[in-house]
Amino acid sequence: MVCRGCCGNPGKHPDSDHAWQLERLRAGAAASGGRFAVRTTDCLGPCDQAAVIVVQPSTAGRRAGGRATWGGFAMDDDCPDDLLRWAEAGGPGLATPSATPELQFIRPPREALARARL
């Protein structure tokens, strides 16, 4: 899930190519043969940590203990490829992310945690 609220606003982050980043993620998902998908949402919440991306585990990943992983500060050009490699390897619960995305992991906002418990 890729935030495209203020995280994708070129006015807020003029040095980032938001459209390219989303296109790169979608191209990687398409190349995966349907193993994973990229969705967008208007706002994920922690706007001070933009851009925010949430990686959901697969069914197998969830069975192995994987949980939704929130990443912030995902603005550089390497970020999409790092996330795609992790997703292709299995994602949360099945694969260990490389050091770069792991350094960008953030805690989900309390509101998101409350909704998840409903």
DSSP file (Angstrom, degrees, kcal/mol; ACC not computed):
  #  RESIDUE AA STRUCTURE BP1 BP2  ACC     N-H-->O    O-->H-N    N-H-->O    O-->H-N    TCO  KAPPA ALPHA  PHI   PSI    X-CA   Y-CA   Z-CA
    1    1 A M              0   0    0      0, 0.0    53,-2.7     0, 0.0     2,-0.5   0.000 360.0 360.0 360.0 124.5    0.0    0.0    0.0
    2    2 A V  E     -aB  40  53A   0     37,-2.9    39,-1.8    51,-0.2     2,-0.3  -0.926 360.0-128.8-112.7 125.3    1.6    3.3   -1.1
    3    3 A C  E     +a   41   0A   0     49,-2.4    39,-0.2    -2,-0.5    40,-0.1  -0.548  29.4 171.1 -71.3 129.9    0.5    6.6    0.4
    4    4 A R        +     0   0    0     37,-2.9    38,-0.2    -2,-0.3    39,-0.1   0.094  51.0  94.0-126.4  19.8   -0.4    9.1   -2.3
    5    5 A G  S >  S-     0   0    0     36,-0.3     3,-1.0     4,-0.1    38,-0.2   0.583 115.7 -28.4 -74.3-123.1   -1.9   11.8    0.0
    6    6 A C  G >  S+     0   0    0      1,-0.2     3,-1.4     2,-0.2     6,-0.2   0.768 137.3  70.6 -66.9 -22.3    0.7   14.4    0.9
    7    7 A C  G 3  S+     0   0    0      1,-0.3    -1,-0.2    35,-0.3    -3,-0.1   0.845 104.3  40.4 -60.9 -32.7    3.4   11.7    0.6
    8    8 A G  G <  S+     0   0    0     -3,-1.0    -1,-0.3    -6,-0.1    -2,-0.2   0.236  87.0 118.1 -99.9  13.0    2.8   11.8   -3.2
    9    9 A N    X>  -     0   0    0     -3,-1.4     4,-2.0     1,-0.2     3,-1.0  -0.715  53.2-156.1 -86.0 113.8    2.5   15.6   -3.4
   10   10 A P  T 34 S+     0   0    0      0, 0.0    -1,-0.2     0, 0.0     6,-0.2   0.777  93.7  61.4 -60.2 -24.6    5.3   17.0   -5.6
   11   11 A G  T 34 S+     0   0    0      1,-0.2    -5,-0.0     2,-0.1    -2,-0.0   0.847 107.6  42.9 -68.5 -33.3    4.8   20.3   -3.8
   12   12 A K  T <4 S+     0   0    0     -3,-1.0    -1,-0.2     1,-0.2    -5,-0.1   0.856 132.3  21.7 -79.1 -37.0    5.8   18.7   -0.5
   13   13 A H  S >< S+     0   0    0     -4,-2.0     3,-1.6    -7,-0.1    -1,-0.2  -0.640  70.1 166.9-131.7  73.8    8.7   16.7   -1.8
   14   14 A P  T 3  S+     0   0    0      0, 0.0    -1,-0.1     0, 0.0    -3,-0.1   0.688  72.5  61.0 -67.6 -18.2    9.7   18.4   -5.1
   15   15 A D  T 3  S+     0   0    0      2,-0.1     2,-0.4    -5,-0.0    -2,-0.0   0.458  91.6  82.0 -88.5   0.5   13.0   16.5   -5.4
   16   16 A S  S <  S-     0   0    0     -3,-1.6     2,-1.2    -6,-0.2     3,-0.2  -0.854  75.0-135.9-108.6 141.6   11.3   13.1   -5.6
   17   17 A D     >  +     0   0    0     -2,-0.4     4,-2.3    58,-0.3     5,-0.2  -0.720  29.0 175.4 -94.1  86.0    9.8   11.6   -8.7
   18   18 A H  H  > S+     0   0    0     -2,-1.2     4,-2.1     1,-0.2     5,-0.2   0.874  75.7  50.7 -61.7 -42.4    6.6   10.3   -7.2
   19   19 A A  H  > S+     0   0    0      1,-0.2     4,-2.6     2,-0.2    -1,-0.2   0.920 111.1  48.7 -64.8 -43.7    5.1    9.1  -10.5
   20   20 A W  H  > S+     0   0    0      2,-0.2     4,-2.9     1,-0.2    -2,-0.2   0.918 109.3  53.0 -61.9 -43.1    8.2    7.1  -11.4
   21   21 A Q  H  X S+     0   0    0     -4,-2.3     4,-2.2     1,-0.2    -1,-0.2   0.931 112.5  43.5 -59.2 -47.0    8.3    5.5   -7.9
   22   22 A L  H  X S+     0   0    0     -4,-2.1     4,-2.6     1,-0.2    -1,-0.2   0.905 113.7  51.1 -66.6 -41.4    4.7    4.3   -8.2
   23   23 A E  H  X S+     0   0    0     -4,-2.6     4,-2.7     2,-0.2    -2,-0.2   0.905 109.7  51.0 -60.9 -41.7    5.3    3.1  -11.8
   24   24 A R  H  X S+     0   0    0     -4,-2.9     4,-2.1     2,-0.2    -2,-0.2   0.914 111.1  47.4 -63.6 -43.7    8.4    1.2  -10.8
   25   25 A L  H  X S+     0   0    0     -4,-2.2     4,-2.1    -5,-0.2    -2,-0.2   0.924 113.8  47.6 -62.7 -44.3    6.5   -0.5   -7.9
   26   26 A R  H  X S+     0   0    0     -4,-2.6     4,-2.5     2,-0.2    -2,-0.2   0.891 110.5  51.8 -65.5 -39.5    3.6   -1.4  -10.3
   27   27 A A  H  X S+     0   0    0     -4,-2.7     4,-2.2     1,-0.2    -1,-0.2   0.905 110.1  49.6 -63.4 -40.7    5.9   -2.7  -13.0
   28   28 A G  H  X S+     0   0    0     -4,-2.1     4,-0.8     2,-0.2    -2,-0.2   0.890 110.8  49.2 -64.6 -39.9    7.6   -4.9  -10.4
   29   29 A A  H ><>S+     0   0    0     -4,-2.1     5,-1.0     1,-0.2     3,-0.7   0.913 110.9  50.1 -65.3 -42.0    4.3   -6.3   -9.2
   30   30 A A  H ><5S+     0   0    0     -4,-2.5     3,-1.3     1,-0.2    -2,-0.2   0.898 108.7  52.4 -62.8 -39.6    3.2   -6.9  -12.8
   31   31 A A  H 3<5S+     0   0    0     -4,-2.2    -1,-0.2     1,-0.3    -2,-0.2   0.674  94.7  72.5 -70.0 -16.7    6.5   -8.8  -13.4
   32   32 A S  T X<5S-     0   0    0     -4,-0.8     3,-0.5    -3,-0.7    -1,-0.3   0.534 108.1-120.0 -76.8  -4.3    5.8  -11.0  -10.3
   33   33 A G  T < 5S-     0   0    0     -3,-1.3    -3,-0.1     1,-0.2    -2,-0.1   0.814  72.0 -50.3  70.3  29.5    3.1  -12.8  -12.2
   34   34 A G  T 3 <S+     0   0    0     -5,-1.0    -1,-0.2     2,-0.3    -4,-0.1   0.565 102.7 127.4  86.6   8.7    0.5  -11.8   -9.7
   35   35 A R  S <  S+     0   0    0     -3,-0.5     2,-0.3    -6,-0.3    -2,-0.1   0.792  83.0   4.6 -68.9 -26.3    2.4  -12.9   -6.6
   36   36 A F        -     0   0    0     -7,-0.4     2,-0.3    -8,-0.1    -2,-0.3  -0.979  69.0-147.3-152.3 163.3    1.9   -9.4   -5.1
   37   37 A A        -     0   0    0     -2,-0.3     2,-0.5    -3,-0.1   -11,-0.1  -0.886  10.8-134.5-131.0 158.9    0.1   -6.2   -5.9
   38   38 A V        +     0   0    0     -2,-0.3     2,-0.3   -12,-0.1    -2,-0.0  -0.973  26.4 177.9-116.3 125.9    0.6   -2.5   -5.4
   39   39 A R        -     0   0    0     -2,-0.5   -37,-2.9     2,-0.0     2,-0.3  -0.862  15.0-143.4-121.4 159.3   -2.3   -0.4   -4.2
   40   40 A T  E     -a    2   0A   0     -2,-0.3     2,-0.3   -39,-0.2   -37,-0.2  -0.850  12.1-172.0-119.7 159.0   -2.5    3.3   -3.3
   41   41 A T  E     -a    3   0A   0    -39,-1.8   -37,-2.9    -2,-0.3   -36,-0.3  -0.958  32.7-117.5-143.7 160.9   -4.4    5.2   -0.7
   42   42 A D  S    S-     0   0    0     -2,-0.3     2,-0.3     1,-0.3   -35,-0.3   0.914  92.3  -5.4 -69.5 -43.2   -5.0    8.8    0.0
   43   43 A C        -     0   0    0    -38,-0.2    -1,-0.3   -39,-0.1   -41,-0.0  -0.953  43.0-172.5-157.3 133.3   -3.3    9.0    3.4
   44   44 A L        -     0   0    0     -2,-0.3    68,-0.1    -3,-0.2    -1,-0.1   0.525  51.3-116.5-101.8 -10.3   -1.7    6.5    5.8
   45   45 A G  S    S+     0   0    0     63,-0.1     2,-2.7    66,-0.1     3,-0.2  -0.458  88.1  89.0 119.2 -64.7   -1.2    8.9    8.6
   46   46 A P    >   +     0   0    0      0, 0.0     3,-2.4     0, 0.0    -1,-0.0  -0.372  45.6 166.9 -79.5  74.1    2.4    9.6    9.7
   47   47 A C  G >   +     0   0    0     -2,-2.7     3,-1.2     1,-0.3     5,-0.0   0.726  68.6  65.4 -61.3 -24.7    2.8   12.5    7.2
   48   48 A D  G 3  S+     0   0    0      1,-0.3    -1,-0.3    -3,-0.2    24,-0.0   0.559 102.5  50.4 -74.8  -5.5    6.0   13.7    9.0
   49   49 A Q  G <  S-     0   0    0     -3,-2.4    24,-3.3    22,-0.1    25,-0.3   0.020  99.0-166.4-117.3  25.9    7.6   10.4    7.9
   50   50 A A    <   +     0   0    0     -3,-1.2    25,-0.2    22,-0.2    22,-0.1  -0.212  57.3  47.8 -64.0 149.1    6.6   10.6    4.2
   51   51 A A  S    S-     0   0    0     23,-0.3    23,-2.1    22,-0.3     2,-0.4   0.551  75.7-169.5 -86.3 143.3    6.6    8.8    1.9
   52   52 A V        +     0   0    0     20,-0.2   -49,-2.4    21,-0.1     2,-0.4  -0.841   8.8 178.1-105.9 134.2    4.9    5.9    3.7
   53   53 A I  E     -BC   2  71A   0     18,-2.4    18,-3.0    -2,-0.4     2,-0.5  -1.000  13.0-155.8-133.5 134.4    4.6    2.4    2.3
   54   54 A V  E     - C   0  70A   0    -53,-2.7     2,-0.6    -2,-0.4    16,-0.2  -0.954   4.8-157.7-113.2 126.6    3.0   -0.6    4.0
   55   55 A V  E     - C   0  69A   0     14,-2.9    14,-2.6    -2,-0.5    12,-0.1  -0.911  10.0-155.6-105.5 116.8    4.0   -4.1    3.0
   56   56 A Q        -     0   0    0     -2,-0.6     2,-0.1    12,-0.2    12,-0.1  -0.670  19.1-117.1 -88.5 143.6    1.4   -6.7    3.9
   57   57 A P        -     0   0    0      0, 0.0    34,-0.1     0, 0.0    36,-0.1  -0.435  26.5-115.2 -75.0 155.3    2.5  -10.4    4.3
   58   58 A S     >  -     0   0    0     32,-0.5     4,-2.7    34,-0.4     5,-0.2  -0.223  39.0 -94.6 -72.3 175.4    1.2  -13.1    2.0
   59   59 A T  H  > S+     0   0    0      2,-0.2     4,-2.3     1,-0.2     5,-0.2   0.931 130.9  46.6 -59.3 -45.1   -1.0  -15.8    3.5
   60   60 A A  H  > S+     0   0    0      1,-0.2     4,-1.6     2,-0.2    -1,-0.2   0.896 111.8  51.4 -64.4 -39.1    2.1  -18.0    3.9
   61   61 A G  H  4>S+     0   0    0      2,-0.2     5,-3.3     1,-0.2    -2,-0.2   0.888 109.2  49.9 -64.0 -39.5    4.0  -15.0    5.5
   62   62 A R  H ><5S+     0   0    0     -4,-2.7     3,-1.8     3,-0.2    -2,-0.2   0.912 108.7  52.3 -65.7 -42.0    1.1  -14.4    7.9
   63   63 A R  H 3<5S+     0   0    0     -4,-2.3    -1,-0.2     1,-0.3    -2,-0.2   0.829 107.1  54.1 -61.9 -30.6    1.1  -18.1    8.9
   64   64 A A  T 3<5S-     0   0    0     -4,-1.6    -1,-0.3    -5,-0.2    -2,-0.2   0.362 132.2 -92.8 -85.5   5.8    4.9  -17.8    9.5
   65   65 A G  T < 5S+     0   0    0     -3,-1.8    -3,-0.2     1,-0.3    28,-0.2   0.468  74.6 150.5 100.4   2.5    4.3  -14.8   11.9
   66   66 A G      < -     0   0    0     -5,-3.3     2,-0.3    26,-0.3    -1,-0.3  -0.405  21.7-172.2 -69.3 144.0    4.7  -12.0    9.4
   67   67 A R        -     0   0    0     -2,-0.1   -12,-0.1   -11,-0.1    26,-0.0  -0.870  40.1 -70.3-129.3 163.7    2.7   -8.8   10.1
   68   68 A A        -     0   0    0     -2,-0.3     2,-0.5   -12,-0.1   -12,-0.2  -0.314  51.1-149.3 -54.7 133.6    2.1   -5.6    8.1
   69   69 A T  E     -C   55   0A   0    -14,-2.6   -14,-2.9    38,-0.1     2,-0.4  -0.946   3.7-151.0-115.8 123.5    5.4   -3.7    8.0
   70   70 A W  E     -CD  54 106A   0     -2,-0.5    36,-2.5    36,-0.5     2,-0.4  -0.779  12.3-171.1 -95.8 131.8    5.3    0.1    7.8
   71   71 A G  E     -CD  53 105A   0    -18,-3.0   -18,-2.4    -2,-0.4     2,-0.3  -0.965   3.6-174.9-122.3 140.9    8.1    1.9    6.1
   72   72 A G        +     0   0    0     32,-3.2   -22,-0.2    -2,-0.4   -20,-0.2  -0.750  60.0  40.8-125.5 174.5    8.7    5.7    6.1
   73   73 A F        +     0   0    0    -24,-3.3     2,-1.7    -2,-0.3     3,-0.4   0.821  66.3 157.7  57.3  33.5   11.0    8.1    4.5
   74   74 A A        +     0   0    0    -23,-2.1   -23,-0.3   -25,-0.3    -1,-0.2  -0.497  26.2 116.4 -88.9  68.1   10.7    6.1    1.2
   75   75 A M        +     0   0    0     -2,-1.7   -58,-0.3   -25,-0.2    -1,-0.2   0.639  42.2  93.5-111.5 -19.0   11.7    8.9   -1.1
   76   76 A D  S >  S-     0   0    0     -3,-0.4     3,-0.8     1,-0.1   -60,-0.0  -0.302  81.0-112.6 -82.2 166.7   15.0    7.9   -2.8
   77   77 A D  T 3  S+     0   0    0      1,-0.2     4,-0.5     2,-0.2    -1,-0.1   0.710 112.7  57.4 -69.8 -21.6   15.2    6.1   -6.1
   78   78 A D  T 3> S+     0   0    0      1,-0.2     4,-2.4     2,-0.1    -1,-0.2   0.711  85.3  82.7 -80.9 -20.4   16.5    2.9   -4.6
   79   79 A C  H <> S+     0   0    0     -3,-0.8     4,-2.5     1,-0.2     5,-0.3   0.896  87.3  50.6 -55.5 -49.0   13.6    2.4   -2.3
   80   80 A P  H  > S+     0   0    0      0, 0.0     4,-2.6     0, 0.0    -1,-0.2   0.926 112.7  46.9 -58.4 -43.0   11.2    0.8   -4.9
   81   81 A D  H  > S+     0   0    0     -4,-0.5     4,-2.4     2,-0.2    -2,-0.2   0.894 111.0  51.6 -66.7 -38.7   13.8   -1.8   -5.9
   82   82 A D  H  X S+     0   0    0     -4,-2.4     4,-1.8     2,-0.2    16,-0.3   0.931 113.6  44.3 -60.9 -45.6   14.7   -2.6   -2.3
   83   83 A L  H  X S+     0   0    0     -4,-2.5     4,-2.6    -5,-0.2    -2,-0.2   0.887 112.2  52.4 -67.3 -39.4   11.0   -3.2   -1.5
   84   84 A L  H  X S+     0   0    0     -4,-2.6     4,-2.9    -5,-0.3     5,-0.2   0.911 107.7  51.2 -64.0 -42.2   10.5   -5.2   -4.7
   85   85 A R  H  X S+     0   0    0     -4,-2.4     4,-1.6     2,-0.2    -1,-0.2   0.911 111.9  47.9 -60.0 -41.8   13.4   -7.5   -4.0
   86   86 A W  H  X>S+     0   0    0     -4,-1.8     5,-2.3     2,-0.2     4,-0.5   0.929 113.1  47.0 -65.5 -45.2   12.0   -8.1   -0.5
   87   87 A A  H ><5S+     0   0    0     -4,-2.6     3,-1.2     1,-0.2    -2,-0.2   0.915 111.0  51.8 -62.7 -42.9    8.5   -8.8   -1.8
   88   88 A E  H 3<5S+     0   0    0     -4,-2.9    -1,-0.2     1,-0.3    -2,-0.2   0.829 107.2  53.9 -63.5 -31.5    9.8  -11.1   -4.5
   89   89 A A  H 3<5S-     0   0    0     -4,-1.6    -1,-0.3    -5,-0.2    -2,-0.2   0.578 136.1 -84.2 -78.9  -9.5   11.8  -13.0   -1.8
   90   90 A G  T <<5 -     0   0    0     -3,-1.2   -32,-0.5    -4,-0.5    -3,-0.2   0.127  56.0-135.5 129.6 -21.8    8.5  -13.5    0.2
   91   91 A G    >>< +     0   0    0     -5,-2.3     4,-2.4    -6,-0.2     3,-2.0  -0.213  65.1  13.5  72.0-161.9    8.1  -10.3    2.2
   92   92 A P  T 34 S+     0   0    0      0, 0.0   -34,-0.4     0, 0.0   -26,-0.3  -0.182 132.9  11.3 -54.1 130.6    7.1  -10.2    5.9
   93   93 A G  T 34 S+     0   0    0      2,-0.3    -2,-0.1   -28,-0.2     3,-0.1   0.082 130.3  51.4  92.5 -23.1    7.3  -13.5    7.7
   94   94 A L  T <4 S+     0   0    0     -3,-2.0     2,-0.3     1,-0.3    -3,-0.1   0.655 108.4  32.5-118.6 -24.1    9.2  -15.3    4.9
   95   95 A A     <  -     0   0    0     -4,-2.4    -2,-0.3    -5,-0.1    -1,-0.3  -0.977  69.9-123.3-139.0 149.1   12.2  -13.1    4.0
   96   96 A T        -     0   0    0     -2,-0.3    -5,-0.1    -4,-0.1     3,-0.1  -0.794  33.4-128.1 -89.5 127.9   14.6  -10.8    5.7
   97   97 A P        -     0   0    0      0, 0.0   -14,-0.1     0, 0.0   -15,-0.0  -0.348  28.1-101.4 -71.1 156.9   14.6   -7.3    4.2
   98   98 A S     >  -     0   0    0    -16,-0.3     4,-1.6     1,-0.1     5,-0.2  -0.219  42.4 -96.4 -67.8 171.4   17.9   -5.8    3.2
   99   99 A A  H  > S+     0   0    0      1,-0.2     4,-2.1     2,-0.2     5,-0.2   0.846 116.1  60.8 -62.5 -37.3   19.4   -3.2    5.6
  100  100 A T  H  > S+     0   0    0      1,-0.2     4,-0.8     2,-0.2     3,-0.3   0.960 108.8  38.6 -63.2 -54.4   18.1   -0.2    3.7
  101  101 A P  H >4 S+     0   0    0      0, 0.0     3,-1.0     0, 0.0     4,-0.4   0.898 113.4  58.1 -62.9 -35.3   14.3   -0.8    4.0
  102  102 A E  H >< S+     0   0    0     -4,-1.6     3,-1.1     1,-0.3    -2,-0.2   0.875 102.2  54.0 -61.1 -36.1   14.8   -2.2    7.5
  103  103 A L  H 3< S+     0   0    0     -4,-2.1    -1,-0.3    -3,-0.3    -3,-0.1   0.727 107.0  53.6 -67.3 -20.7   16.3    1.2    8.5
  104  104 A Q  T << S+     0   0    0     -3,-1.0   -32,-3.2    -4,-0.8    -1,-0.2   0.417  78.6 123.0 -95.4   0.5   13.2    2.9    7.2
  105  105 A F  E <   -D   71   0A   0     -3,-1.1     2,-0.3    -4,-0.4   -34,-0.3  -0.388  40.5-174.0 -64.3 138.9   10.7    0.8    9.2
  106  106 A I  E     -D   70   0A   0    -36,-2.5   -36,-0.5    -2,-0.1    -2,-0.1  -0.872  30.3 -98.5-128.7 162.3    8.4    2.9   11.3
  107  107 A R        -     0   0    0     -2,-0.3     3,-0.1   -38,-0.1   -38,-0.1  -0.635  45.1-111.5 -78.0 138.5    5.8    2.2   13.9
  108  108 A P        -     0   0    0      0, 0.0    -1,-0.1     0, 0.0   -63,-0.1  -0.383  41.0 -95.3 -66.5 149.8    2.2    2.3   12.6
  109  109 A P    >>  -     0   0    0      0, 0.0     4,-1.9     0, 0.0     3,-0.5  -0.310  32.1-114.6 -64.2 151.0    0.1    5.2   13.8
  110  110 A R  H 3> S+     0   0    0      1,-0.3     4,-2.6     2,-0.2     5,-0.2   0.849 115.3  59.1 -55.7 -37.0   -2.1    4.4   16.8
  111  111 A E  H 3> S+     0   0    0      1,-0.2     4,-2.2     2,-0.2    -1,-0.3   0.915 104.9  49.2 -61.1 -42.6   -5.2    4.9   14.7
  112  112 A A  H <> S+     0   0    0     -3,-0.5     4,-2.1     1,-0.2    -1,-0.2   0.897 110.7  50.7 -64.5 -39.8   -4.1    2.2   12.3
  113  113 A L  H  X S+     0   0    0     -4,-1.9     4,-1.3     2,-0.2    -2,-0.2   0.911 109.3  50.8 -63.8 -41.7   -3.5   -0.2   15.2
  114  114 A A  H  X S+     0   0    0     -4,-2.6     4,-0.5     1,-0.2     3,-0.3   0.913 110.9  48.2 -62.8 -42.6   -6.9    0.5   16.7
  115  115 A R  H >< S+     0   0    0     -4,-2.2     3,-1.1     1,-0.2    -1,-0.2   0.880 107.2  56.7 -64.4 -38.1   -8.6   -0.1   13.3
  116  116 A A  H 3< S+     0   0    0     -4,-2.1    -1,-0.2     1,-0.3    -2,-0.2   0.792 103.1  55.0 -65.8 -27.1   -6.7   -3.4   12.9
  117  117 A R  H 3<        0   0    0     -4,-1.3    -1,-0.3    -3,-0.3    -2,-0.2   0.627 360.0 360.0 -81.6 -12.8   -8.0   -4.7   16.2
  118  118 A L    <<        0   0    0     -3,-1.1    -1,-0.2    -4,-0.5    -2,-0.1   0.495 360.0 360.0 -68.7 360.0  -11.6   -4.2   15.2
